[in-house]
Amino acid sequence: MSYQQYGISPQLVERIKLKMKNPAVKERIKGLVDGLTKADLQDRSKVRRLVKSASSILNERLTSVQEEQIVQFVIAQRIDPRNTLHLIKLWGMFR
């Protein structure tokens, strides 16, 4: 399922992808998501905190609507960060 179906703009995704190419930013984001579990990514409050933290690291100002769209997207994907197939699926979605 595409992120666009959740109202997330392709321009936002492209800006974030470009910012993630900066090694310092990438390392800070990796530190933020290190140790996450599937249960963490199904907890709305934890996902919202992650989105807010990531947006501040990336210096992206998100509206409350954009935050909610991203939170809904993450929860709907049922991502298991320890499952390689889940990670490959996400990789393909944002290539």
Buried (B, 14 or more C-beta within 10 A) or exposed (E): EEBEEBEBEEEBBEEBEEBBEEEEBEEBBEEBEEEBEEEBBBEEEBBBBBBEBBBEBBEBEBEEEBBBBBBBBBBEBEBBBEEEEBEEEBEEEEE
